[in-house]
Amino acid sequence: MPLYERLTGIGMTSAETRISIHAFYALLTERKRGSVSNAQVISAFNLNAGEQTELTTLVARVTAGSLTGPEIHEVLIIAEAKLAPFDSVALVKSRFGV
């Protein structure tokens, strides 16, 4: 299951494991501060290889200054509620530039 589907719940079945948006944001914030490693984030959410690639791309956008943690948090909360303008994974990814 791709990372953004697990974060937003869009397109998921009940058998799949969601990722808490708030926990994801908190761990990314701690990662930026240097108190949590990429490996710890990957382990915390049991990310598969594809999800790890998506995480790396998202973190690169934040590191480059193209995207902020609060932006990620806000967009994912809107998407989780399935509200426009971020009511699909494609729109979320477009907003994040990934």
N, C-alpha and C positions, 0 to 999 in steps of 0.2 A: 504494500500500500504506500503510495507516495506521501511524502512529508506533509504537503499542504492539505491533502485530504484528511490525514490523521489530525491535523490541527483544527481544521474548520468543521469536520464532520460531514462535509459535502460528499455525497457519493459513497458513503461508508455503509456497511451492513452492521448489524448488532453484534456480530461475532468478532469484529475487528477492534483493536485497541486504540482509543482516542488518546491524544496528547493534550494535557491541560494547557491552554493558552497562557494562563498566568504562571504556571511552573516553567514553561518554555521561556517566557519573557524574563523571568527571574534568573534562570540559569544562564541565558545569553548575557544578561547584565553582569552577572558574576564572572562570566568568561571574559567579558571586555575589561573588567577590573583585574583580571589575572588570577583570581582565586579559584577558578574552575577551569579544567582543561577541556579541549575538544573531546578527548576520550571519555571524560566523565559525562559530558552531555550525551554522547552517543550511547553510553552504557545506561544512563538514567532512563532513556526513552526506547532502548532496544532498537536502534535505527539500523535498517538493512543498508546494503551498499548504495542503492539508489537514493535513499533518504539521506545518507551521509554526504553524497555528492550535492544534493539540494541544500543541505545545511552549510556546506563549505561555500557554495555560491552566495547564499544569503549573508553569511558572515563577511564575505569579501565585499559585498555592497555596503555593509555597515562600516567596515574598516576603511573603505575608500571615502566615506563621508557622504555617500549617495543616498543613504537611508539611515534612519535612527531607530533605536529600540522602541521608543514610544510610538512611532509610526507603525512599526510592525504589530505591536500590541493592539493599537486601535483598529487597524484594518482587519486583523484576525477576529477581533470581537464582533465587528460588523458582519464579517463573512459567516461566523458561527451562527449568528441570528438570521442568516440568509436574507440580508437587507441590501438593496441597491445602495451604492454602485458596486458592491463587492459580493454579489450573491452567486458567484461561480469561482471555481479554482482558477480558471483562465484569467478572470478579471483581477484576482488577488495577485497572481504571478505577474501580470502586466503592470500593476501598480508598483510592485516591488522591483520591476525591471529585470526579472529573471526568466 
